Amino acid sequence: MKLGVFTSLYGALTLDEALGKLKSLGVDTVEIGTGGYPGKAHCNPAELLGDEDKFFEFKSTLRRHKVDVCALSVHGNPVHPDAETAKGYDDDFRNAVLLAEKLGINTIITFSGCPGDSPGSKHPNWVTCPWPDDFLTILDYQWDEVLIPYWKEAAAFAERHGVNRIALEMHPGFCVYNPATLLRLREAVGDVIGANFDPSHLIWQGMDPVAAIRKLEGAIYHVHAKDTKIDKYNTAADGVLDTKHYGDELHRSWVFRSVGYGNNMQYWRDMISNLRLVGYDGVMSIEHEDSLMSIDEGLSKAVYFLNQALINEPKPSSMAWA
């Protein structure tokens, strides 16, 4: 398993500056934002596809720092009920796929998206319970008329261009937010659909990441290293559904933390060991969203922590003691 970093945390820096920082920490694999919510600070696919000089400069910067790109991220909502908004996210996705083809990368990371409750909606509608019955009607519309048709076509486009791994981040607010919904879409669309396994969003929903890893055996295409700290007192009073601003850390039921500041070493070693058990031996990409630490401090501590937890050498083919 390799340690990587999602470079959007250094979006205020040039790609050259960001890679320089990451190399100083011993990181030689990166995940790069190419549109959608992560933005295009380090990589604008439309520009790179349309200008060979800029594409050559991009590749040269990576080579100069001896850094590989493991995946392109284009988290967005391509099934947004506002047609113009949806088209923007869909265009970003397709340009990311075309750039991935040119770079020889087979993994794109994104969200499933979330439609509205009907064709006339203006805003997404995330359904979290089955009653009153209106909610089941909304779910039928979202999945059968929007989500599955969109991803069948989008996945076919990706596969035609050499991208055979669409890693959907299971994120509340979108239709795919847990293993059950990920597997439902995968069954409908095909095994081009898999998971970007980010435990931080599962932890606050009450899931055990190890149980989720085992349920997703064979369907994990990428992993984010991000932690979550549950505040037991605020959660005991208000539950885990929390719309307070992320900056109101003292009063929230949970907050995102740098790896090791939400859960301990054994917790993360169990996750890493189970990733290996289900056959995942790819990149663990650090995503920094810790509001209590600077980017530099949070990232450096995450790198140090994970270097003690990752299993780097290949799984042994035989066991001398057995």
Secondary structure, DSSP 8 states (H G I E B T S, - for coil): -EEEEEGGGGTTS-HHHHHHHHHHTT--EEEEE-SSTT-SSS--HHHHHH-HHHHHHHHHHHHHHT-EEEEEE----TT-SSHHHHHHHHHHHHHHHHHHHHHT--EEEE------SSTT-SS--------STHHHHHHHIIIIIIIHHHHHHHHHHHHHTT--EEEEE--TTSS--SHHHHHHHHHHH-TTEEEEE-HHHHHTTT--HHHHHHHTTT-EEEEEE-EEEE-HHHHHHH-S---S-TT-TTTSSEEEE-TTSSS-HHHHHHHHHHHHHTT--SEEEE----TTS-HHHHHHHHHHHHHHH---S---S--TT-
